[in-house]
Amino acid sequence: MAGTALISPALAKWRLADMDGTAGGIGVLLMLAFVFWLYIWLPASMAAGRGRSSVGWVILTIVFSPFITIIALLVLGPTVETALARLRNS
């Protein structure tokens, strides 16, 4: 509340009340979108792009950590079948 010290108490109360409604709801939606992206979309798309099971890697992400599974997917790389298909197409 260091920034509200220069503002009158009535104005500071108005600013806090305003933040609880709309900004709080938007903040919650942004946080949920980030969690969905981190725990569901990112590992699933990385796994699918590497020829691995999207559902399996999402479950691993939920059980362990998104950072561990993302690093594991980067280290493992594509499956042999996916790598061979990419070589044939290029």
C-alpha positions as CSV (number, residue, x, y, z in Angstrom):
1,M,0.0,0.0,0.0
2,A,3.0,2.3,-0.3
3,G,1.5,3.8,-3.5
4,T,-1.7,4.8,-1.8
5,A,0.0,6.9,0.9
6,L,-0.1,9.9,-1.3
7,I,-3.8,9.5,-2.1
8,S,-6.6,10.5,0.2
9,P,-8.1,7.6,2.2
10,A,-11.5,7.8,0.4
11,L,-9.8,7.5,-3.0
12,A,-7.6,4.7,-1.8
13,K,-10.7,2.8,-0.6
14,W,-12.3,3.3,-4.0
15,R,-9.3,2.0,-5.9
16,L,-9.2,-1.2,-3.7
17,A,-12.9,-1.8,-4.1
18,D,-12.6,-1.4,-7.9
19,M,-9.7,-3.9,-8.1
20,D,-11.7,-6.6,-6.3
21,G,-14.4,-6.9,-9.0
22,T,-13.3,-6.7,-12.6
23,A,-9.5,-6.8,-12.2
24,G,-9.7,-9.7,-9.8
25,G,-11.9,-11.7,-12.2
26,I,-9.6,-10.9,-15.1
27,G,-6.6,-11.9,-13.0
28,V,-8.2,-15.2,-12.1
29,L,-9.0,-15.9,-15.8
30,L,-5.5,-15.1,-16.9
31,M,-4.0,-17.4,-14.2
32,L,-6.3,-20.2,-15.2
33,A,-5.4,-19.7,-18.8
34,F,-1.7,-19.8,-17.9
35,V,-2.1,-23.0,-15.8
36,F,-4.1,-24.7,-18.7
37,W,-1.4,-23.7,-21.1
38,L,1.4,-24.9,-18.8
39,Y,-0.1,-28.2,-17.6
40,I,-2.2,-29.3,-20.6
41,W,-1.6,-27.5,-23.9
42,L,2.2,-27.2,-23.9
43,P,3.1,-30.8,-22.9
44,A,0.4,-32.2,-25.2
45,S,1.6,-30.2,-28.2
46,M,5.2,-31.0,-27.5
47,A,4.5,-34.7,-27.2
48,A,2.3,-34.9,-30.3
49,G,5.0,-33.1,-32.3
50,R,7.5,-35.7,-31.2
51,G,5.3,-38.6,-32.0
52,R,4.6,-39.4,-28.3
53,S,1.3,-39.9,-26.4
54,S,-0.2,-36.6,-25.6
55,V,-2.5,-38.0,-22.9
56,G,0.3,-39.9,-21.2
57,W,2.6,-36.8,-21.1
58,V,-0.2,-34.6,-19.7
59,I,-0.8,-37.2,-16.9
60,L,2.9,-37.2,-16.2
61,T,2.8,-33.4,-16.1
62,I,0.0,-33.4,-13.5
63,V,1.7,-36.1,-11.4
64,F,5.2,-34.6,-11.4
65,S,5.8,-31.1,-12.7
66,P,5.4,-29.4,-16.0
67,F,9.1,-28.3,-15.9
68,I,10.3,-31.9,-15.5
69,T,8.1,-33.3,-18.3
70,I,9.1,-30.4,-20.7
71,I,12.8,-31.1,-20.0
72,A,12.2,-34.8,-20.5
73,L,10.5,-34.2,-23.8
74,L,13.3,-32.0,-25.0
75,V,15.9,-34.5,-24.0
76,L,14.1,-37.5,-25.4
77,G,13.3,-35.8,-28.7
78,P,11.1,-37.4,-31.4
79,T,10.4,-41.1,-31.7
80,V,12.3,-43.1,-34.3
81,E,9.2,-43.3,-36.5
82,T,8.7,-39.6,-36.4
83,A,12.3,-38.8,-37.1
84,L,12.3,-41.2,-40.1
85,A,9.0,-39.8,-41.4
86,R,10.5,-36.3,-41.3
87,L,13.6,-37.4,-43.1
88,R,11.5,-39.0,-45.9
89,N,9.4,-35.9,-46.3
90,S,12.3,-33.5,-46.6
